[in-house]
Amino acid sequence: MKVAVAGYGSTGDTQPVLALADGLRRAGHRVVVVTDEGAEEAAARLGLDFRTLTGSVRAVISEGTHGWGKAVSSGRPSPRMVAELVRFNTRDWIETLADAAADADVIVASTLTIYHAASVAQQLRIPLVFTQLQPSVPTRDYPPSAIGVTNLPRWLNLPLSSAMTRAGDVAFRRGINRVRRELGQPRLRLVWNEVPLVMAWSPTLLPAATDWTHLDVTVTGDWHLPSEPGWQPPADLAAFLSAGDPPVYVGFGSMAGLPDVTTFRDALLDGLSGRRVLLSAGWAGLTGADLPDHVHPIGWVPHAWLFPRCAAIVHHCGAGTSHQAARSGVPSVPVPFTLDQPFWASRLRALGIATEPLDPRKPDAGAARTALAEATGEVMTRNATRIAERLAREPDGVGAAITIIERIAAA
């Protein structure tokens, strides 16, 4: 079986795509992975056939321009950001995906590539599978995951998520159909209830909604890459870890574009004074200035290796980092910036393994100090251990997804 696997976004968006592609390859299938250029090095390490989608996510986020800057400054997606996503490299992406999916038996795509993949699936007459890292299927059970707001009244969840789904569908179809006209193809036929949905998150962190009516939807568990055999930490990191108590990890991954990130960082580190801190540079370059003596700067380190060695995890609550923090058995201090991050912060909080979120737009050393005291307390530490044990007992998410994909391709 040949499978084309497509996705686009930051590291947290592309790593699950690579994990699925790697699992499919290990299961004996031919795989072509199509995603952002930032994933190319990791794909090469895994020996995957890799194709690049035009446009660098890192450039857009790090520059803080376009609609992204408005989303970070407000904490909510801006209309400009949505409009830019709709028209982002549409023809180029369709052509790249069509080339990658030539003679494929099935195409699997995540949110930002699903309409392009649907166009290719219709063109090539092959099945389409939609994978999600956070829910977009309307439900009463929880608010829309990508709006940056979590305190809505429950009665508003379903109508708001339904309206957002319809609006996005209309906007994306318009751009796709414009390209299809240019290519001499008929309008896109896409009936969502006929597209199998594979939800790549932990049912412990987020159970399936009780009122989903979709015909074929499965929550598989999250998709994460296996640990790199033989990986060893840099000497300075190993020395820092062995020199004292478990440190507090601080890192925000791909989050950048905050107008005054230095002020926010300094207030946060002030609140953590008295504790040993590991500060990850991330895309915002947080380690690029003088740091207090109790802070040790780091670059990329595998979270699966590092998090269990820490006393608390201060992070932005992207889907991937949230899952890894929960899996590590270490409590979180959420600092969500925008989109689905407040949603995952609220899920960790509901499980008793995270504090109330800190607002990156309102630097407050006192709030950080209070949050750390709660995160390292006996109750939250015990909760984190319990949830990690539950996650460890969950079935393999990648394996479950592969079984579904094999079934759909064979139908």
C-alpha positions in Angstrom: 0.0 0.0 0.0 1.2 3.5 -0.8 0.1 6.3 1.5 0.6 10.1 1.0 0.6 11.8 4.5 0.2 15.6 4.4 0.4 18.2 7.1 1.6 21.8 7.7 2.5 23.9 10.6 5.0 24.3 13.4 7.0 21.4 15.0 4.0 20.4 17.1 2.0 20.0 13.9 4.5 18.2 11.8 5.9 15.8 14.3 2.7 13.7 14.5 2.7 13.6 10.7 6.2 12.2 10.8 5.3 9.8 13.5 2.5 8.4 11.5 4.6 8.2 8.3 7.4 6.4 10.2 4.9 4.0 11.6 3.5 3.2 8.2 7.0 2.7 6.8 7.8 0.3 9.7 4.6 -1.6 8.9 5.9 -2.2 5.4 4.0 0.4 3.5 5.3 2.9 0.9 5.0 6.4 2.3 5.4 9.9 1.0 5.3 12.7 3.6 4.4 16.2 2.4 4.8 19.0 4.9 6.6 22.2 6.0 10.3 22.6 5.2 11.1 22.6 8.9 10.5 18.9 9.1 12.9 17.9 6.3 15.9 17.1 8.6 13.8 14.9 10.9 12.3 13.2 7.9 15.7 12.5 6.5 16.8 10.9 9.9 13.8 8.6 9.6 14.5 7.7 6.0 11.2 9.0 4.7 10.4 10.1 1.2 9.8 13.9 1.8 8.2 16.6 -0.3 8.1 20.3 0.8 5.1 22.5 0.8 5.8 26.0 -0.2 6.0 28.6 2.5 7.9 28.6 5.8 5.8 28.5 9.0 8.8 29.6 11.0 9.3 32.7 8.9 5.6 33.8 9.3 5.6 33.2 13.1 9.1 34.5 13.9 8.6 37.7 11.9 5.4 38.4 13.8 3.9 39.9 10.6 0.7 39.0 8.7 -2.3 38.0 10.7 -0.2 36.0 13.1 1.1 39.1 14.9 -2.5 40.1 15.6 -3.4 36.6 16.8 -0.5 36.6 19.3 -1.1 40.1 20.5 -4.8 39.5 21.1 -4.7 35.8 22.0 -7.3 35.0 19.4 -7.2 34.2 15.7 -7.7 37.4 13.6 -9.8 37.6 10.5 -6.7 38.6 8.6 -4.9 35.4 9.7 -7.8 33.3 8.5 -7.9 35.1 5.2 -4.2 34.5 4.7 -4.5 30.8 5.5 -7.3 30.4 3.0 -5.2 31.7 0.1 -1.8 30.3 1.3 0.1 28.7 -1.6 -3.1 26.9 -2.8 -2.1 26.0 -6.4 1.4 25.1 -5.5 0.2 22.8 -2.6 -2.3 21.0 -4.8 0.3 20.3 -7.5 2.8 19.1 -4.9 0.3 16.8 -3.3 -0.9 15.5 -6.6 2.7 14.6 -7.6 3.3 12.9 -4.2 0.0 11.0 -4.3 0.5 9.6 -7.8 -0.4 5.9 -7.6 -1.2 6.1 -3.9 -4.0 4.0 -2.4 -5.0 6.7 0.2 -4.1 10.2 1.2 -4.1 11.3 4.9 -4.1 15.0 5.7 -4.3 17.2 8.8 -6.2 20.5 9.2 -4.3 23.0 7.1 -3.9 20.7 4.2 -7.2 18.8 4.2 -8.9 20.9 1.5 -5.9 20.6 -0.8 -5.7 16.9 -0.1 -9.5 16.5 -0.8 -9.0 18.1 -4.2 -6.2 15.7 -5.0 -8.2 12.7 -3.7 -11.1 13.7 -6.0 -8.7 14.2 -8.9 -7.0 10.8 -8.4 -10.1 9.0 -7.2 -8.5 7.7 -4.0 -9.8 7.6 -0.4 -9.2 10.6 1.9 -8.6 10.4 5.7 -8.8 13.6 7.8 -6.6 13.6 10.9 -7.0 16.2 13.7 -4.6 17.1 16.5 -7.4 19.1 18.2 -11.2 18.8 17.7 -13.1 20.8 15.1 -16.2 18.6 15.0 -19.1 20.6 16.6 -20.1 19.4 20.0 -21.8 20.7 23.2 -19.2 19.0 25.4 -16.4 21.6 24.9 -15.8 25.0 23.2 -14.2 25.3 19.7 -10.6 24.4 20.2 -9.0 27.1 18.1 -10.7 30.4 19.2 -8.4 31.1 22.2 -11.3 31.2 24.6 -12.4 28.5 27.1 -14.9 30.1 29.5 -17.9 30.1 27.2 -21.3 29.0 28.6 -21.9 25.4 27.6 -25.0 26.2 25.6 -22.9 28.3 23.2 -20.4 25.5 22.4 -22.4 23.8 19.7 -23.8 26.7 17.7 -20.4 28.6 17.8 -18.4 25.6 16.6 -21.0 24.8 13.9 -20.8 28.4 12.7 -17.0 28.4 12.6 -17.0 25.1 10.8 -19.4 26.4 8.1 -17.5 29.7 7.7 -14.1 27.9 7.3 -15.6 25.4 4.9 -17.0 28.2 2.7 -13.8 30.2 2.7 -11.4 27.3 2.0 -13.6 25.8 -0.7 -13.7 29.1 -2.5 -9.9 29.2 -2.9 -9.7 25.5 -3.8 -12.4 25.8 -6.5 -10.7 28.8 -8.0 -7.6 26.7 -8.6 -9.6 23.7 -9.8 -11.2 26.0 -12.4 -7.7 27.1 -13.5 -6.7 23.4 -13.8 -9.9 22.5 -15.8 -11.3 20.4 -13.0 -14.9 20.4 -11.7 -15.9 21.9 -8.3 -14.7 20.1 -5.2 -17.1 17.5 -3.9 -16.6 17.1 -0.2 -19.2 15.7 2.2 -17.6 15.8 5.6 -19.8 13.0 7.1 -18.3 10.7 4.5 -14.6 11.5 5.3 -13.2 9.2 8.0 -11.8 11.2 11.0 -8.8 10.0 12.9 -8.3 12.1 16.1 -4.6 12.0 17.2 -4.9 12.8 20.8 -5.1 11.0 24.1 -8.6 10.0 25.3 -7.3 10.5 28.8 -6.7 14.2 28.1 -9.8 14.6 25.9 -12.4 11.9 25.6 -14.5 11.6 22.5 -17.5 13.9 22.6 -20.8 12.4 23.6 -22.8 13.9 20.8 -20.7 13.5 17.8 -22.8 12.1 14.9 -20.1 11.6 12.3 -20.2 8.2 10.6 -16.6 7.2 11.1 -14.6 8.9 13.9 -11.9 7.4 16.1 -9.8 8.9 18.9 -6.6 6.8 18.6 -4.3 8.3 21.2 -1.6 10.8 20.4 1.1 10.2 17.7 4.7 10.7 18.9 8.0 9.6 17.5 9.9 6.9 19.3 12.9 7.9 21.4 16.1 8.3 19.4 18.4 5.3 20.4 21.7 6.4 21.8 20.8 10.1 22.2 23.0 11.7 24.8 22.6 15.2 26.3 25.3 17.9 25.8 27.9 17.8 28.5 26.8 21.2 29.9 23.2 20.1 30.3 24.2 16.8 31.9 26.4 18.6 34.3 23.6 21.1 35.2 21.1 18.4 35.8 23.4 16.5 38.1 24.5 19.5 40.1 21.3 20.0 42.1 17.5 19.5 42.5 15.3 18.9 39.4 15.0 22.2 37.6 11.9 24.0 36.2 11.7 23.8 32.4 10.6 26.9 30.6 10.0 26.8 26.9 7.4 28.0 24.3 8.5 26.0 21.2 7.5 27.8 18.0 5.7 30.7 19.8 7.1 34.0 18.7 5.9 37.4 17.7 5.0 38.7 21.2 5.7 42.5 21.0 7.9 42.6 24.2 9.0 39.0 24.8 12.1 40.1 26.8 9.9 41.8 29.5 7.7 38.8 29.7 10.7 36.4 30.0 12.4 38.5 32.7 9.2 38.7 34.8 8.7 35.0 34.5 12.3 34.2 35.5 12.0 36.7 38.4 9.0 34.7 39.6 11.0 31.5 39.4 14.0 32.9 41.3 15.2 30.5 43.9 14.7 27.6 41.6 17.1 26.1 39.1 15.7 26.8 35.6 16.2 25.3 32.1 15.3 27.9 29.5 14.7 26.7 26.0 15.5 29.2 23.2 12.6 28.3 21.0 11.7 30.3 17.9 11.5 33.5 20.0 15.2 33.3 20.9 14.6 33.5 24.6 18.2 32.7 25.5 19.7 35.5 23.4 20.6 37.9 26.3 22.3 37.8 29.7 20.5 35.4 32.1 20.5 35.0 35.9 22.9 32.5 37.4 20.1 30.1 38.2 19.0 29.8 34.6 20.7 27.4 32.2 20.0 28.0 28.4 19.3 25.0 26.2 18.6 24.4 22.5 16.6 21.5 21.2 16.4 18.5 23.6 13.9 15.6 23.3 11.0 16.3 25.6 10.5 12.7 26.3 14.0 12.5 27.8 14.0 15.9 29.5 10.6 16.4 31.1 10.7 13.5 33.5 13.9 15.0 34.9 12.2 18.3 35.8 10.1 19.5 38.8 7.6 21.5 36.7 7.0 22.3 33.0 6.3 25.9 32.0 5.0 25.8 28.4 2.7 27.2 25.8 0.3 24.2 25.8 0.6 23.2 22.2 -1.0 19.8 21.6 2.3 17.9 21.4 3.9 19.6 24.4 0.8 19.2 26.5 0.7 15.5 25.8 4.4 15.0 26.5 4.2 17.0 29.7 1.3 14.8 30.9 3.1 11.7 29.8 6.1 12.7 31.9 4.3 12.7 35.2 5.4 16.3 35.9 2.9 19.2 36.5 2.5 22.1 34.1 2.3 25.8 34.4 0.5 26.8 31.2 1.4 30.0 29.3 -1.0 29.8 26.3 -0.5 32.3 23.6 -3.4 31.7 21.1 -5.4 29.3 19.0 -5.8 25.8 20.6 -3.3 26.5 23.4 -5.9 27.8 25.9 -8.0 24.8 25.1 -5.2 22.3 26.0 -4.3 24.4 29.1 -7.9 24.0 30.2 -7.8 20.3 29.7 -4.6 19.9 31.8 -6.2 22.1 34.5 -9.4 20.0 34.5 -7.3 16.9 35.1 -5.6 18.5 38.1 -2.1 18.5 36.5 -1.7 22.2 35.7 -2.2 25.5 37.4 -4.3 28.4 36.1 -2.7 29.8 33.0 -0.3 32.7 33.0 -1.0 35.4 30.4 2.1 36.1 28.3 0.7 39.6 27.5 0.7 40.6 31.2 4.1 39.9 32.8 3.6 39.1 36.5 6.4 37.7 38.6 4.0 37.2 41.5 1.6 35.1 39.5 4.5 32.9 38.2 5.7 32.4 41.8 2.2 31.4 43.0 1.7 29.1 40.1 5.1 27.3 40.6 4.3 26.8 44.3 1.0 25.0 43.3 2.6 23.0 40.5 5.3 21.6 42.8 2.9 20.9 45.7 2.0 17.4 46.9 -1.5 17.3 45.4 -0.6 18.3 41.9 2.5 16.1 41.8 0.4 13.1 42.9 -2.2 13.9 40.2 0.5 14.2 37.5 1.9 10.7 38.5 -1.6 9.2 38.3 -2.4 10.7 34.9 0.9 9.6 33.5 0.2 6.1 34.6 -3.1 6.2 32.7 -1.5 7.5 29.6 1.1 4.7 29.7 -1.7 2.2 29.6 -3.3 3.7 26.5 -2.9 1.7 23.2 -0.4 2.8 20.7 -2.0 5.8 18.8 0.1 5.3 15.6 -0.7 1.6 15.5 -4.4 2.3 15.9 -4.3 4.9 13.1 -2.5 2.5 10.8 -5.2 -0.1 11.3 -7.9 2.4 10.3 -5.9 3.6 7.2 -5.4 0.0 6.1 -9.1 -0.7 6.4 -10.0 2.4 4.4 -7.5 1.8 1.7 -8.7 -1.8 1.3 -12.4 -1.0 1.1 
